């Protein structure tokens, strides 16, 4: 399992996005973004109801990662420390999940509220990734 941070640096920003199905797609998902004052950043992604074997995570029109899907579920943890998270996220950013160049889920990034709650959610999502064996991703760029 990946370690979130060896030493916790002060948190600069926490953001989240709730993703909902579009154009008749019934899936859902959420993302949680954490940026530390040290410059390190991490993104946890949890998608449900996603058919197929792969889906693209897109921020403001740019593909960030290709996520592996298994039984309708896709989970990933991207971290700037291992270069799997090449971009910064900002409040208001449009997040989309695409398959075959078709948008199936989307939502807007907004403040995540409590830093402690955000950390807990990211850690819980990471635990699910480590135990599920579903965290297949390929960074783009």
C-alpha positions, 0 to 999 in steps of 0.5 A, a space after each residue: 500500500 502507498 504511504 500518504 505522507 511520511 511526515 505530514 506537512 501543513 495542508 494548503 488546500 483540500 478539494 472534492 468533487 462529486 461526480 454524477 452520470 450524464 447523458 443517461 449514464 447512471 454511475 457516480 463517483 467522488 474525488 478528493 484532492 489534498 495539497 500540502 504547503 510543501 508542494 506535494 499533492 494527492 488525489 483519491 478517486 472512487 467511481 461506481 457503476 462504470 462499465 468496461 475495463 478503463 476510464 479516463 480521468 479528465 480535468 478541464 479537458 486534459 486527461 490526467 490518468 487512465 483508471 482500470 475498472 473491475 466489476 463497475 468499480 474504479 479506484 485510484 490514488 495519484 500522488 505527485 511524489 511518484 509523478 502519477 499526479 501531474 496537475 494541480 486542481 483548483 476550485 471550479 475545475 470541471 472533472 469528467 470521466 470519459 470512456 471511448 471519448 464519451 463523457 459518462 460522469 462529471 462534476 465540479 471541484 469545490 472546497 472539501 471543508 474540514 481538513 481532518 475529514 478530508 484526510 480521513 476520507 482519503 485514507 479510507 479510500 486508500 485502504 479500499 484501494 489496497 485491499 481491493 486490488 483495483 488500483 490500476 492506473 497509468 499516468 498521462 504526460 
